[in-house]
């Protein structure tokens, strides 16, 4: 590569409506803030009213904002991907116009989108402004909204970066689709509070073995199955405490009090902590001895499983979504059928009663992250895609 070319910086406009407090926000922030500033000039277009803009500014990333309908700002991925999302796409037309005007004014070399709303805004605005668009796609979408996104993919983005083979499979065998596994920022993972203080804050006994679930999205099925499995596990082994931690503020499916009521109804409330999780997700996961992914949804992106693996936690997980792409059954964890609380309890008892095996699972999980999911490698692969556009 010539010296002259190295002097040229590609301006990349990143668009996201993540609020800056969840796992996907961490993934976006890690990518944008970790880019090579000698080759790229990242600019972040914030479509939310959360803390993401502040995080970017503290990392010395240029931030742009455009006026957006408050109803659109409060959309969550699960809502947007329902049939009613067609209405929300219509509502986003003014945002698309403003984004296109911003692109014409700032002249980025490419636009990089990382959420449902930003995919639509970026694809249409990019076409209007004559700017190449890259989608970073983590979702599995059900019909009829899947038809909207796969159709848009035919003419909108120049590249579609998918985090798993599951998400990539939705777009067929298109040469524009590339799989880049998610990255984990190990600096964030390593900077943990002492687990004793975390357990104390959560009401988990220091001498107990702790089983934790911290799903990236909260739903009743996940909570119910976890609680049922907890009750069955407690019948077979003792001195166990269970933590169910979720971002209840952003969930339209359930609230913290509902989950606590489930634990109370089945008589295990004294063995369970239900916690609101925001930026302390890694601390909560780190205090556990075994981590559980209880999802029953095919669209699970398993990002929380990746965090637990990075922290060296053995995992019990359902065979849903992208989980089988991350976890090797019998090597880094135990994979069970979805929706089966008895199977989950059996796997938990097996792990809790065999600490030597459990340690091997945890070590293997951490090794898998170091081999395939380091943030630096993730960023370099995406930089290569952007440079070649």
Secondary structure, 3 states (H helix, E strand, C coil): CCHHHHHCCEEEEEEECCCCCCHHHHHHHHHHHCCCCCCEEEEEEECCCCCHHHHHHHCCCEEEECCCCHHHHCCCHHHHCCCCHHHHHHHCHHHHHHHHHHHHHHCCCEEEECCHHHHHHHHHHHHHHCCEEEEEECCCCCCCHHHHHHHHHHHCCCEEEECCHHHHHHHCCCCCEEECCCCECHHHHHCCCCHHHHHHHHCCCCCCEEEEECCCCCCHHHHHHHHHHHHHHHHHCCCEEEEEEECHHHCCCCCHHHHHHHHHHCCCHHHEEEEECCCCHHHHHHCCCEEEECCCCCCCCCHHHHHHHHCCCEEEEECCCCHHHHCCECCCEEEECCCCHHHHHHHHHHHHCCHHHHHHHHHHHHHHHHHHCEHHHHHHHHHHHHHHC
